Amino acid sequence: MQQTVITLDSKPRGFHIITNEVLSALGKLPQVGIVHLFIQHTSAALTINENADPTVRVDFESIFNKLVPENEPFYKHTLEGPDDMPAHIKASLLGSSVSIPITGGELALGTWQGIYLCEFRNHANQRTLIATVSG
């Protein structure tokens, strides 16, 4: 088993494919196993989805902003700005981790799948992932 800390550079608000960044940080993978990725933040999330058409990521941003809008009068947690509480809710909806099988020394992602960093803050800092490789 191996564990790696991955630091992602700051990214603008939105959905970003980070598959190559993760692979670069992990190095050689075992022939068979699993990679578990965990994000150490409460206002960003990880998910796996479409990696080919960038309009999918635009649509994700649009629907999440419609589902969890900013500036709702009932939000109490507002000291860090109007995007903060919605960011926490969005992160909880998608989750803080993904697990991906390793087959033949490669991530067993589907043809059109990529790992997303879902950044919900307007002015985010670096994001830290913990990658645990078992196999």
LINWO-V525374 format. One record per backbone hydrogen bond with DSSP energy under -1.0 kcal/mol. CO is the residue of the C=O (numbers start at 0). NH is the residue of the N-H. Records with the same first field share a line. If there is no record, write none. Layout:
CO=NH ; NH
//
This chain:
1=132
3=130
5=128
7=126
13=118
15=116
17=21
18=22
19=23
20=24
21=25
22=26
30=103 ; 104
32=101
33=133
34=99
35=131
36=97
37=129
42=119
44=117
46=115
48=113
52=55
53=57
54=58
55=59
56=60
57=61
58=62
59=63
60=64
61=65
62=66
63=67
71=74
75=77
77=80
80=83
82=86
83=87
84=88
85=89
86=90
87=91
88=92
89=93
90=94
94=45
95=38
97=36
99=34
100=107
101=32
102=105
105=102
106=108
109=112
111=50
113=48
114=17
115=46
116=15
117=44
118=13
126=7
127=39
128=5
129=37
130=3
131=35
132=1
133=33
//
